């Protein structure tokens, strides 16, 4: 799977571990930065890069890391077509895809350790949207809000 990933200073160290893990699992990972530790960088810049990659189809899924995951999630959800969620457990990480077509995973590197983060990312990338009518109906309602609100 093509996966775009990025992190601010809060998630910089965790990003390296996740890139390694995803590449070893056979994914094509586009690391959109930061490419060096920048103590004063800003999470919206990285959420925008990942969101654009997913929006354009250059990536099928995105991952954005910051200190809590919250800022990255708020910023990523400002882009049309992006459905980002903060997941610090594996159930949310796969169910968010299966039920809600979540296409960007946000993680807080100050909240979870490396090994739980790897399991959460694995659950996210391996999950697929359920084809049931109820899920499509709900997704259509979300898309209508995005168009009209
Ligand atoms: C950066 O210090 C921190 O505020 C940011 O990474 C993130 O946690 C925001 O949600």
Backbone and ligand atoms as CSV (ligand in chain L), in Angstrom:
chain,resi,resn,atom,element,x,y,z
A,1,UNK,N,N,0.847,-1.194,0.000
A,1,UNK,CA,C,0.000,0.000,0.000
A,1,UNK,C,C,0.888,1.252,0.000
A,2,UNK,N,N,0.447,2.294,-0.725
A,2,UNK,CA,C,1.174,3.569,-0.705
A,2,UNK,C,C,0.726,4.369,0.519
A,3,UNK,N,N,1.670,4.706,1.367
A,3,UNK,CA,C,1.355,5.379,2.631
A,3,UNK,C,C,2.209,6.634,2.765
A,4,UNK,N,N,1.558,7.765,2.994
A,4,UNK,CA,C,2.270,9.011,3.280
A,4,UNK,C,C,2.324,9.197,4.791
A,5,UNK,N,N,3.467,9.642,5.275
A,5,UNK,CA,C,3.639,9.829,6.719
A,5,UNK,C,C,4.410,11.115,6.966
A,6,UNK,N,N,4.084,11.786,8.049
A,6,UNK,CA,C,4.824,12.992,8.422
A,6,UNK,C,C,4.650,13.221,9.917
A,7,UNK,N,N,5.559,14.018,10.472
A,7,UNK,CA,C,5.525,14.294,11.908
A,7,UNK,C,C,6.176,15.625,12.214
A,8,UNK,N,N,5.641,16.293,13.218
A,8,UNK,CA,C,6.333,17.474,13.760
A,8,UNK,C,C,7.355,16.999,14.796
A,9,UNK,N,N,7.928,17.953,15.544
A,9,UNK,CA,C,8.943,17.589,16.540
A,9,UNK,C,C,8.411,16.629,17.596
A,10,UNK,N,N,7.102,16.722,17.881
A,10,UNK,CA,C,6.510,15.853,18.900
A,10,UNK,C,C,6.494,14.394,18.475
A,11,UNK,N,N,6.408,14.155,17.170
A,11,UNK,CA,C,6.314,12.776,16.668
A,11,UNK,C,C,7.515,12.324,15.889
A,12,UNK,N,N,8.540,13.160,15.843
A,12,UNK,CA,C,9.681,12.909,14.945
A,12,UNK,C,C,10.346,11.552,15.191
A,13,UNK,N,N,10.610,11.250,16.423
A,13,UNK,CA,C,11.330,10.012,16.735
A,13,UNK,C,C,10.469,8.783,16.430
A,14,UNK,N,N,9.209,8.835,16.772
A,14,UNK,CA,C,8.309,7.705,16.509
A,14,UNK,C,C,8.171,7.462,15.003
A,15,UNK,N,N,8.193,8.523,14.223
A,15,UNK,CA,C,8.047,8.368,12.763
A,15,UNK,C,C,9.100,7.425,12.202
A,16,UNK,N,N,10.335,7.571,12.641
A,16,UNK,CA,C,11.417,6.723,12.112
A,16,UNK,C,C,11.121,5.246,12.361
A,17,UNK,N,N,10.636,4.924,13.557
A,17,UNK,CA,C,10.313,3.522,13.871
A,17,UNK,C,C,9.166,3.017,12.994
A,18,UNK,N,N,8.194,3.866,12.756
A,18,UNK,CA,C,7.030,3.431,11.970
A,18,UNK,C,C,7.377,3.290,10.491
A,19,UNK,N,N,8.220,4.186,9.978
A,19,UNK,CA,C,8.664,4.070,8.578
A,19,UNK,C,C,9.384,2.737,8.386
A,20,UNK,N,N,10.298,2.423,9.290
A,20,UNK,CA,C,11.033,1.140,9.207
A,20,UNK,C,C,10.071,-0.032,9.210
A,21,UNK,N,N,9.150,-0.022,10.142
A,21,UNK,CA,C,8.215,-1.138,10.284
A,21,UNK,C,C,7.362,-1.299,9.028
A,22,UNK,N,N,6.866,-0.182,8.492
A,22,UNK,CA,C,6.005,-0.245,7.300
A,22,UNK,C,C,6.794,-0.726,6.081
A,23,UNK,N,N,8.021,-0.256,5.942
A,23,UNK,CA,C,8.845,-0.700,4.801
A,23,UNK,C,C,9.145,-2.185,4.913
A,24,UNK,N,N,9.452,-2.636,6.106
A,24,UNK,CA,C,9.721,-4.073,6.292
A,24,UNK,C,C,8.489,-4.916,5.999
A,25,UNK,N,N,7.314,-4.334,6.193
A,25,UNK,CA,C,6.065,-5.050,5.897
A,25,UNK,C,C,5.711,-4.968,4.404
A,26,UNK,N,N,6.541,-4.262,3.615
A,26,UNK,CA,C,6.342,-4.244,2.164
A,26,UNK,C,C,5.572,-3.055,1.629
A,27,UNK,N,N,5.302,-2.070,2.452
A,27,UNK,CA,C,4.562,-0.889,1.998
A,27,UNK,C,C,5.494,0.122,1.335
A,28,UNK,N,N,4.919,0.907,0.413
A,28,UNK,CA,C,5.657,2.004,-0.218
A,28,UNK,C,C,5.396,3.249,0.606
A,29,UNK,N,N,6.412,3.673,1.354
A,29,UNK,CA,C,6.231,4.760,2.318
A,29,UNK,C,C,6.824,6.054,1.768
A,30,UNK,N,N,5.995,7.088,1.747
A,30,UNK,CA,C,6.458,8.414,1.334
A,30,UNK,C,C,6.606,9.258,2.604
A,31,UNK,N,N,7.828,9.444,3.036
A,31,UNK,CA,C,8.102,10.212,4.263
A,31,UNK,C,C,8.169,11.693,3.901
A,32,UNK,N,N,7.151,12.439,4.299
A,32,UNK,CA,C,7.024,13.843,3.902
A,32,UNK,C,C,7.616,14.803,4.936
A,33,UNK,N,N,8.370,14.281,5.865
A,33,UNK,CA,C,9.061,15.131,6.825
A,33,UNK,C,C,8.433,15.080,8.215
A,34,UNK,N,N,9.025,15.724,9.134
A,34,UNK,CA,C,10.280,16.450,9.020
A,34,UNK,C,C,11.434,15.479,8.762
A,35,UNK,N,N,12.424,15.916,8.002
A,35,UNK,CA,C,13.559,15.051,7.694
A,35,UNK,C,C,14.709,15.270,8.667
A,36,UNK,N,N,14.554,16.239,9.538
A,36,UNK,CA,C,15.479,16.424,10.656
A,36,UNK,C,C,14.654,16.969,11.815
A,37,UNK,N,N,15.177,16.828,13.034
A,37,UNK,CA,C,14.441,17.307,14.201
A,37,UNK,C,C,14.447,18.822,14.224
A,38,UNK,N,N,13.247,19.397,14.186
A,38,UNK,CA,C,13.096,20.857,14.185
A,38,UNK,C,C,12.206,21.220,15.368
A,39,UNK,N,N,12.832,21.722,16.434
A,39,UNK,CA,C,12.120,21.917,17.695
A,39,UNK,C,C,10.954,22.890,17.588
A,40,UNK,N,N,10.986,23.755,16.584
A,40,UNK,CA,C,9.930,24.768,16.479
A,40,UNK,C,C,9.016,24.566,15.284
A,41,UNK,N,N,9.004,23.384,14.701
A,41,UNK,CA,C,8.119,23.205,13.542
A,41,UNK,C,C,6.665,23.044,13.998
A,42,UNK,N,N,5.748,23.101,13.031
A,42,UNK,CA,C,4.319,23.205,13.331
A,42,UNK,C,C,3.529,22.069,12.686
A,43,UNK,N,N,2.731,21.358,13.501
A,43,UNK,CA,C,2.004,20.186,13.007
A,43,UNK,C,C,1.075,20.455,11.814
A,44,UNK,N,N,0.463,21.656,11.670
A,44,UNK,CA,C,-0.438,21.817,10.508
A,44,UNK,C,C,0.292,21.661,9.177
A,45,UNK,N,N,1.575,22.033,9.144
A,45,UNK,CA,C,2.335,21.900,7.889
A,45,UNK,C,C,2.429,20.434,7.465
A,46,UNK,N,N,2.596,19.554,8.419
A,46,UNK,CA,C,2.732,18.123,8.108
A,46,UNK,C,C,1.369,17.484,7.851
A,47,UNK,N,N,0.370,17.922,8.564
A,47,UNK,CA,C,-0.992,17.422,8.299
A,47,UNK,C,C,-1.412,17.802,6.883
A,48,UNK,N,N,-1.047,18.994,6.456
A,48,UNK,CA,C,-1.387,19.449,5.097
A,48,UNK,C,C,-0.675,18.588,4.047
A,49,UNK,N,N,0.595,18.323,4.247
A,49,UNK,CA,C,1.356,17.512,3.278
A,49,UNK,C,C,0.748,16.118,3.140
A,50,UNK,N,N,0.451,15.492,4.265
A,50,UNK,CA,C,-0.129,14.142,4.219
A,50,UNK,C,C,-1.542,14.192,3.650
A,51,UNK,N,N,-2.309,15.172,4.080
A,51,UNK,CA,C,-3.682,15.290,3.564
A,51,UNK,C,C,-3.708,15.482,2.059
A,52,UNK,N,N,-2.827,16.309,1.542
A,52,UNK,CA,C,-2.753,16.533,0.083
A,52,UNK,C,C,-2.363,15.250,-0.646
A,53,UNK,N,N,-1.440,14.504,-0.057
A,53,UNK,CA,C,-1.009,13.249,-0.696
A,53,UNK,C,C,-2.180,12.265,-0.799
A,54,UNK,N,N,-2.986,12.187,0.247
A,54,UNK,CA,C,-4.131,11.272,0.230
A,54,UNK,C,C,-5.230,11.823,-0.682
A,55,UNK,N,N,-5.473,13.107,-0.574
A,55,UNK,CA,C,-6.507,13.766,-1.393
A,55,UNK,C,C,-6.243,13.561,-2.883
A,56,UNK,N,N,-4.991,13.648,-3.272
A,56,UNK,CA,C,-4.617,13.562,-4.695
A,56,UNK,C,C,-4.537,12.130,-5.196
A,57,UNK,N,N,-4.528,11.166,-4.269
A,57,UNK,CA,C,-4.380,9.772,-4.660
A,57,UNK,C,C,-2.932,9.296,-4.724
A,58,UNK,N,N,-1.978,10.211,-4.457
A,58,UNK,CA,C,-0.572,9.785,-4.434
A,58,UNK,C,C,-0.345,8.775,-3.310
A,59,UNK,N,N,-1.148,8.861,-2.279
A,59,UNK,CA,C,-1.098,7.878,-1.193
A,59,UNK,C,C,-2.508,7.361,-0.951
A,60,UNK,N,N,-2.600,6.073,-0.594
A,60,UNK,CA,C,-3.918,5.492,-0.293
A,60,UNK,C,C,-4.334,5.786,1.152
A,61,UNK,N,N,-3.355,5.866,2.019
A,61,UNK,CA,C,-3.594,6.194,3.433
A,61,UNK,C,C,-2.507,7.143,3.901
A,62,UNK,N,N,-2.820,7.867,4.982
A,62,UNK,CA,C,-1.856,8.783,5.568
A,62,UNK,C,C,-1.726,8.563,7.065
A,63,UNK,N,N,-0.569,8.932,7.573
A,63,UNK,CA,C,-0.312,8.878,9.017
A,63,UNK,C,C,0.365,10.188,9.410
A,64,UNK,N,N,-0.191,10.865,10.422
A,64,UNK,CA,C,0.417,12.101,10.914
A,64,UNK,C,C,0.655,11.964,12.411
A,65,UNK,N,N,1.849,12.322,12.807
A,65,UNK,CA,C,2.227,12.211,14.215
A,65,UNK,C,C,2.506,13.587,14.779
A,66,UNK,N,N,2.008,13.823,15.979
A,66,UNK,CA,C,2.418,15.012,16.724
A,66,UNK,C,C,2.507,14.602,18.188
A,67,UNK,N,N,2.517,15.546,19.098
A,67,UNK,CA,C,2.668,15.171,20.497
A,67,UNK,C,C,1.469,14.396,21.018
A,68,UNK,N,N,0.288,14.902,20.763
A,68,UNK,CA,C,-0.936,14.264,21.256
A,68,UNK,C,C,-1.729,13.564,20.160
A,69,UNK,N,N,-1.488,13.913,18.923
A,69,UNK,CA,C,-2.310,13.441,17.799
A,69,UNK,C,C,-3.469,14.378,17.504
A,70,UNK,N,N,-3.804,15.229,18.451
A,70,UNK,CA,C,-5.018,16.041,18.335
A,70,UNK,C,C,-4.858,17.158,17.304
A,71,UNK,N,N,-3.778,17.901,17.418
A,71,UNK,CA,C,-3.588,19.016,16.485
A,71,UNK,C,C,-3.511,18.518,15.050
A,72,UNK,N,N,-2.762,17.446,14.859
A,72,UNK,CA,C,-2.632,16.869,13.515
A,72,UNK,C,C,-3.989,16.456,12.975
A,73,UNK,N,N,-4.814,15.894,13.840
A,73,UNK,CA,C,-6.143,15.409,13.426
A,73,UNK,C,C,-7.058,16.574,13.062
A,74,UNK,N,N,-7.046,17.603,13.882
A,74,UNK,CA,C,-7.874,18.780,13.594
A,74,UNK,C,C,-7.476,19.371,12.247
A,75,UNK,N,N,-6.171,19.517,12.029
A,75,UNK,CA,C,-5.694,20.127,10.782
A,75,UNK,C,C,-6.016,19.247,9.572
A,76,UNK,N,N,-5.757,17.958,9.680
A,76,UNK,CA,C,-5.987,17.056,8.534
A,76,UNK,C,C,-7.457,17.038,8.134
A,77,UNK,N,N,-8.346,17.119,9.115
A,77,UNK,CA,C,-9.782,17.064,8.810
A,77,UNK,C,C,-10.303,18.329,8.129
A,78,UNK,N,N,-9.472,19.350,8.021
A,78,UNK,CA,C,-9.885,20.557,7.286
A,78,UNK,C,C,-9.835,20.350,5.780
A,79,UNK,N,N,-9.145,19.301,5.340
A,79,UNK,CA,C,-9.042,19.055,3.901
A,79,UNK,C,C,-10.236,18.227,3.436
A,80,UNK,N,N,-10.828,18.626,2.326
A,80,UNK,CA,C,-11.941,17.861,1.761
A,80,UNK,C,C,-11.473,16.449,1.423
A,81,UNK,N,N,-12.298,15.492,1.768
A,81,UNK,CA,C,-11.980,14.103,1.431
A,81,UNK,C,C,-11.105,13.416,2.452
A,82,UNK,N,N,-10.656,14.167,3.446
A,82,UNK,CA,C,-9.828,13.552,4.492
A,82,UNK,C,C,-10.718,13.211,5.684
A,83,UNK,N,N,-10.585,11.969,6.113
A,83,UNK,CA,C,-11.295,11.496,7.300
A,83,UNK,C,C,-10.225,10.971,8.255
A,84,UNK,N,N,-9.801,11.865,9.133
A,84,UNK,CA,C,-8.697,11.556,10.049
A,84,UNK,C,C,-9.232,11.244,11.433
A,85,UNK,N,N,-8.557,10.349,12.123
A,85,UNK,CA,C,-8.919,10.030,13.497
A,85,UNK,C,C,-7.697,9.785,14.344
A,86,UNK,N,N,-7.793,10.191,15.616
A,86,UNK,CA,C,-6.747,9.847,16.584
A,86,UNK,C,C,-7.085,8.472,17.132
A,87,UNK,N,N,-6.180,7.534,17.022
A,87,UNK,CA,C,-6.410,6.176,17.536
A,87,UNK,C,C,-5.219,5.753,18.376
A,88,UNK,N,N,-5.476,5.481,19.627
A,88,UNK,CA,C,-4.425,4.975,20.493
A,88,UNK,C,C,-4.744,3.562,20.963
A,89,UNK,N,N,-5.621,2.909,20.208
A,89,UNK,CA,C,-5.915,1.491,20.445
A,89,UNK,C,C,-6.177,0.839,19.097
A,90,UNK,N,N,-5.978,-0.459,19.024
A,90,UNK,CA,C,-6.099,-1.153,17.729
A,90,UNK,C,C,-7.542,-1.259,17.262
A,91,UNK,N,N,-8.484,-1.357,18.204
A,91,UNK,CA,C,-9.888,-1.475,17.782
A,91,UNK,C,C,-10.315,-0.246,16.987
A,92,UNK,N,N,-10.039,0.937,17.516
A,92,UNK,CA,C,-10.400,2.170,16.805
A,92,UNK,C,C,-9.680,2.251,15.465
A,93,UNK,N,N,-8.435,1.779,15.427
A,93,UNK,CA,C,-7.621,1.909,14.206
A,93,UNK,C,C,-8.196,1.092,13.057
A,94,UNK,N,N,-8.728,-0.107,13.345
A,94,UNK,CA,C,-9.322,-0.867,12.227
A,94,UNK,C,C,-10.797,-0.549,12.047
A,95,UNK,N,N,-11.511,-0.328,13.147
A,95,UNK,CA,C,-12.935,-0.031,12.992
A,95,UNK,C,C,-13.160,1.318,12.323
A,96,UNK,N,N,-12.232,2.263,12.551
A,96,UNK,CA,C,-12.342,3.573,11.900
A,96,UNK,C,C,-12.286,3.459,10.388
A,97,UNK,N,N,-11.531,2.493,9.898
A,97,UNK,CA,C,-11.504,2.235,8.451
A,97,UNK,C,C,-12.748,1.454,8.042
A,98,UNK,N,N,-13.036,0.394,8.772
A,98,UNK,CA,C,-14.119,-0.526,8.369
A,98,UNK,C,C,-15.480,0.156,8.343
A,99,UNK,N,N,-15.746,0.997,9.329
A,99,UNK,CA,C,-17.069,1.628,9.426
A,99,UNK,C,C,-17.088,3.041,8.842
A,100,UNK,N,N,-15.973,3.762,8.972
A,100,UNK,CA,C,-16.009,5.209,8.715
A,100,UNK,C,C,-15.103,5.647,7.562
A,101,UNK,N,N,-14.457,4.688,6.928
A,101,UNK,CA,C,-13.546,4.990,5.810
A,101,UNK,C,C,-12.457,5.995,6.217
A,102,UNK,N,N,-11.995,5.885,7.443
A,102,UNK,CA,C,-10.885,6.740,7.904
A,102,UNK,C,C,-9.687,6.539,6.970
A,103,UNK,N,N,-9.150,7.626,6.475
A,103,UNK,CA,C,-8.009,7.492,5.552
A,103,UNK,C,C,-6.723,8.126,6.092
A,104,UNK,N,N,-6.805,8.778,7.223
A,104,UNK,CA,C,-5.596,9.311,7.873
A,104,UNK,C,C,-5.630,8.938,9.356
A,105,UNK,N,N,-4.575,8.333,9.800
A,105,UNK,CA,C,-4.417,7.966,11.211
A,105,UNK,C,C,-3.515,8.997,11.885
A,106,UNK,N,N,-3.958,9.489,13.031
A,106,UNK,CA,C,-3.154,10.453,13.791
A,106,UNK,C,C,-2.753,9.816,15.121
A,107,UNK,N,N,-1.493,9.963,15.445
A,107,UNK,CA,C,-0.972,9.366,16.677
A,107,UNK,C,C,-0.265,10.421,17.507
A,108,UNK,N,N,-0.381,10.293,18.807
A,108,UNK,CA,C,0.321,11.176,19.728
A,108,UNK,C,C,1.524,10.452,20.306
A,109,UNK,N,N,2.688,10.880,19.901
A,109,UNK,CA,C,3.908,10.183,20.314
A,109,UNK,C,C,4.223,10.384,21.789
A,110,UNK,N,N,3.571,11.377,22.417
A,110,UNK,CA,C,3.762,11.558,23.862
A,110,UNK,C,C,2.778,10.704,24.664
A,111,UNK,N,N,1.883,10.031,23.952
A,111,UNK,CA,C,0.821,9.274,24.621
A,111,UNK,C,C,1.104,7.781,24.607
A,112,UNK,N,N,1.609,7.291,23.467
A,112,UNK,CA,C,1.801,5.844,23.340
A,112,UNK,C,C,3.258,5.522,23.045
A,113,UNK,N,N,3.636,4.307,23.366
A,113,UNK,CA,C,4.984,3.828,23.092
A,113,UNK,C,C,5.115,3.285,21.678
A,114,UNK,N,N,6.341,2.929,21.333
A,114,UNK,CA,C,6.641,2.483,19.966
A,114,UNK,C,C,5.888,1.200,19.626
A,115,UNK,N,N,5.905,0.223,20.498
A,115,UNK,CA,C,5.303,-1.069,20.148
A,115,UNK,C,C,3.786,-0.988,19.994
A,116,UNK,N,N,3.066,-0.327,20.923
A,116,UNK,CA,C,1.626,-0.147,20.669
A,116,UNK,C,C,1.368,0.637,19.385
A,117,UNK,N,N,2.208,1.629,19.112
A,117,UNK,CA,C,2.022,2.418,17.882
A,117,UNK,C,C,2.170,1.543,16.648
A,118,UNK,N,N,3.131,0.634,16.649
A,118,UNK,CA,C,3.305,-0.277,15.508
A,118,UNK,C,C,2.065,-1.151,15.325
A,119,UNK,N,N,1.522,-1.644,16.417
A,119,UNK,CA,C,0.329,-2.502,16.316
A,119,UNK,C,C,-0.871,-1.702,15.817
A,120,UNK,N,N,-0.986,-0.474,16.254
A,120,UNK,CA,C,-2.097,0.395,15.819
A,120,UNK,C,C,-1.970,0.694,14.325
A,121,UNK,N,N,-0.771,1.028,13.891
A,121,UNK,CA,C,-0.548,1.322,12.463
A,121,UNK,C,C,-0.827,0.075,11.620
A,122,UNK,N,N,-0.405,-1.079,12.105
A,122,UNK,CA,C,-0.660,-2.329,11.371
A,122,UNK,C,C,-2.161,-2.588,11.255
A,123,UNK,N,N,-2.888,-2.371,12.326
A,123,UNK,CA,C,-4.350,-2.549,12.285
A,123,UNK,C,C,-4.978,-1.588,11.277
A,124,UNK,N,N,-4.469,-0.372,11.238
A,124,UNK,CA,C,-4.999,0.659,10.321
A,124,UNK,C,C,-4.742,0.279,8.862
A,125,UNK,N,N,-3.527,-0.071,8.532
A,125,UNK,CA,C,-3.210,-0.311,7.107
A,125,UNK,C,C,-3.806,-1.623,6.607
A,126,UNK,N,N,-4.043,-2.564,7.496
A,126,UNK,CA,C,-4.616,-3.844,7.064
A,126,UNK,C,C,-6.136,-3.821,6.976
A,127,UNK,N,N,-6.755,-2.796,7.496
A,127,UNK,CA,C,-8.222,-2.732,7.516
A,127,UNK,C,C,-8.767,-2.251,6.169
A,128,UNK,N,N,-9.975,-2.710,5.845
A,128,UNK,CA,C,-10.656,-2.301,4.612
A,128,UNK,C,C,-12.084,-1.884,4.968
A,129,UNK,N,N,-12.619,-0.962,4.193
A,129,UNK,CA,C,-13.984,-0.480,4.426
A,129,UNK,C,C,-14.988,-1.620,4.251
A,130,UNK,N,N,-15.906,-1.752,5.191
A,130,UNK,CA,C,-17.004,-2.712,5.048
A,130,UNK,C,C,-17.936,-2.247,3.933
A,131,UNK,N,N,-18.455,-3.207,3.206
A,131,UNK,CA,C,-19.271,-2.840,2.039
A,131,UNK,C,C,-20.754,-2.714,2.379
A,132,UNK,N,N,-21.138,-2.937,3.608
A,132,UNK,CA,C,-22.557,-2.898,3.991
A,132,UNK,C,C,-23.224,-1.563,3.671
A,133,UNK,N,N,-24.511,-1.657,3.353
A,133,UNK,CA,C,-25.280,-0.463,2.962
A,133,UNK,C,C,-25.258,0.596,4.056
A,134,UNK,N,N,-25.291,0.145,5.303
A,134,UNK,CA,C,-25.368,1.114,6.405
A,134,UNK,C,C,-24.107,1.994,6.472
A,135,UNK,N,N,-22.963,1.393,6.125
A,135,UNK,CA,C,-21.720,2.165,6.185
A,135,UNK,C,C,-21.658,3.196,5.060
A,136,UNK,N,N,-22.120,2.761,3.869
A,136,UNK,CA,C,-22.144,3.691,2.739
A,136,UNK,C,C,-23.147,4.818,3.019
A,137,UNK,N,N,-24.291,4.474,3.592
A,137,UNK,CA,C,-25.305,5.492,3.911
A,137,UNK,C,C,-24.737,6.544,4.867
A,138,UNK,N,N,-24.038,6.070,5.868
A,138,UNK,CA,C,-23.472,7.014,6.860
A,138,UNK,C,C,-22.347,7.844,6.242
A,139,UNK,N,N,-21.540,7.189,5.429
A,139,UNK,CA,C,-20.459,7.916,4.764
A,139,UNK,C,C,-21.046,8.991,3.846
A,140,UNK,N,N,-22.115,8.651,3.141
A,140,UNK,CA,C,-22.759,9.645,2.264
A,140,UNK,C,C,-23.239,10.854,3.077
A,141,UNK,N,N,-23.715,10.609,4.282
A,141,UNK,CA,C,-24.166,11.721,5.128
A,141,UNK,C,C,-22.979,12.591,5.571
A,142,UNK,N,N,-21.869,11.938,5.850
A,142,UNK,CA,C,-20.665,12.697,6.205
A,142,UNK,C,C,-20.225,13.546,5.009
A,143,UNK,N,N,-20.260,12.935,3.827
A,143,UNK,CA,C,-19.838,13.656,2.622
A,143,UNK,C,C,-20.785,14.840,2.332
A,144,UNK,N,N,-22.076,14.658,2.648
A,144,UNK,CA,C,-23.038,15.757,2.460
A,144,UNK,C,C,-22.721,16.906,3.412
A,145,UNK,N,N,-22.327,16.594,4.631
A,145,UNK,CA,C,-21.932,17.652,5.570
A,145,UNK,C,C,-20.718,18.398,5.022
A,146,UNK,N,N,-19.766,17.627,4.493
A,146,UNK,CA,C,-18.544,18.249,3.948
A,146,UNK,C,C,-18.887,19.194,2.806
A,147,UNK,N,N,-19.864,18.816,1.980
A,147,UNK,CA,C,-20.266,19.660,0.840
A,147,UNK,C,C,-21.041,20.882,1.280
A,148,UNK,N,N,-21.912,20.703,2.282
A,148,UNK,CA,C,-22.944,21.711,2.527
A,148,UNK,C,C,-22.739,22.554,3.781
A,149,UNK,N,N,-21.977,22.071,4.739
A,149,UNK,CA,C,-21.900,22.799,6.015
A,149,UNK,C,C,-20.971,24.008,5.915
L,1,LIG,C1,C,4.012,20.414,19.906
L,1,LIG,O1,O,4.757,20.753,21.042
L,1,LIG,C2,C,2.642,19.891,20.238
L,1,LIG,O2,O,1.841,20.933,20.699
L,1,LIG,C3,C,2.060,19.217,19.007
L,1,LIG,O3,O,2.918,18.223,18.581
L,1,LIG,C4,C,0.732,18.504,19.179
L,1,LIG,O4,O,0.688,17.739,20.336
L,1,LIG,C5,C,-0.480,19.277,18.995
L,1,LIG,O5,O,-1.578,18.701,19.023
